[in-house]
């Protein structure tokens, strides 16, 4: 049997420091131990400006700056592929500030963790569909955070890790329509949409009805997993919808609705 490898370990093997792995861990470390008071040369340095980031590469802090700059005072969020409620999560930063939203996650075990850690949020145990299908094969990977509805993405993960990440199980999971989720759980479009849906990023973006719902900021993974390449179709599509890339990281890009700039 192949050895299991974690997402963080794999990213580190690709010089993960360059893609920002320590930032998400940094937020978790300070959450557990509190920010050091400073003054001692042996103390671990505090995060820049005293802000805690829980995202993989500080995307939550960047989004927070955007909302502050644009004077968005009531942030709501839709977290598609939320996975862990805190670590490497793009919306926990806002949860700590008292904002609330909807977490969509097809991993049943992780959903129990989400509900326990973030009871004020709404957790939906499902995926977001990209067709009219109400369910689909869900590829449960040996590294759970890489589980996916895309057969091609699952096989890609096995290939790029030389089998260290492998398919443990294929199960049927429910799918929800993204526009129906927004209509049911939000008075208007959520301020912030975060998409981490292994292999379905572009398809989910295309499923959103931008004539009805225009999130102010959308954060989406634009890195081809296990490579240094990005997905060029994503910024091209977002530009066509009237969104402008105004921030991000090695892994993710943050798009802002040009109508509010």
Order of alpha helices (4+ residues) and beta strands (2+ residues): alpha-alpha-alpha-beta-alpha-beta-alpha-beta-beta-beta-alpha-beta-alpha-beta-alpha-beta-alpha-beta-beta
